[in-house]
């Protein structure tokens, strides 16, 4: 594996082909028999030529790349960027340059605003460990006819994202979903890319899958699809329940219902600012008017979570695959709901805390924070092992786990598109580790190496 810089060669000498790759004389013996160049999804026949005009740096580290040149036509066909530093390795008949990694984002234009790109911009702090071409794109930016896409690439020299015509990546880190949940996977039939975080598993599918596994079943709150019969049955059984949109995250669309007295139900609809009471009969009408039954909701008992100064808190666990392709826990944070609020999400006004700090504030009795941390990791690792057995390619989860007031664990939710705002406020070192891990993993599964710092 060598670190390289790629330049355009505009000087066509007699006998040179339009697909010439120029290397230093000391590399010519090793590479002169190679017949094609692979860059992302592009494989192009080449002729390798040695030249004494190129420097003979070792190429053993990012800061001292060796130079190679491509004929002007080859340079353009590859859609390669001169501003990047790449890795290069050879196989029996080919030279591979890369990695070429894609971030698949959502369709909406605001995804490409610099504020929404902040997390993947922060991830570029790992650039000098892997090099390559990093691309941010959406489904609709792909041109299958041209075998390319139109999106943003990270210009390492300028330290910013720029728009251009770009090659299809060899690895896709999925950070966005649209209604065609499997679009990118359908494309895998025609494109030889590796996509991780392939699908967004909804809450109902996940509950049904996990409850088959004895190791996790004790941690799952009873869950049912929202129907008139189920809402009345759950209220009778639990007195306080929570309604969640099956396919949304970050606390969007949540409603809490509580039996207060007689026929009265207290409603905390998080589209509104205050709680209000309804009769049971009026409650069903209210839910119908709000299209709750048509909008694919689930219902669960409301868990009496551990509290700090009267506010509930839960635990976000970030599980990621390392470049060694093994699951690791890269972060645990606690999220404390704002005063008078039921939702702990940071984007809903929650506050991030360290686990030991949250446990100390929540429980007057002495608790073993280290033991609880290890048990949380065991639950998270068990979950990841179960998901690997689905055959789908996952490499990152944000898991929401909670402790109730009796120190019992509950598995709340799993997100394949987690956000890390709490970690950024709580511990920058952990935040950067979380941002960098998918970059190192992407390079690894693309067949390239990574620097160990």
Secondary structure by P-SEA (a helix, b strand, c coil): cccbbbbbbcccccccccbbbbbccccccccccccccccccbbbbbbbbbbccccccccccccbbbbbbbcaaaaaaacccccccbbbbbcccccccccbbbbcccccccccccccaaaaaaacccccccccbbbbbccccccccccccbbbbbccccccccccccccccccccccccccccccccccccccccccccccccaaaaaaaaaacccccccccccccccaaaaaaaaaccccccccccccccccbbbbbbbccccbbbbbcccccccccccaaaaaaaaaaacccccbbbbbccccccccccbbbbbbbbbbbcccccccccbbbbbbbcccccccccccbbbbbcaaaaaaacccccccaaaaaaaaaaaaaaaaaaaaaccccccccbbbbbccccccccccccccccccaaaaaccaaaaaaaaaaaaaaaaaaaccccccc
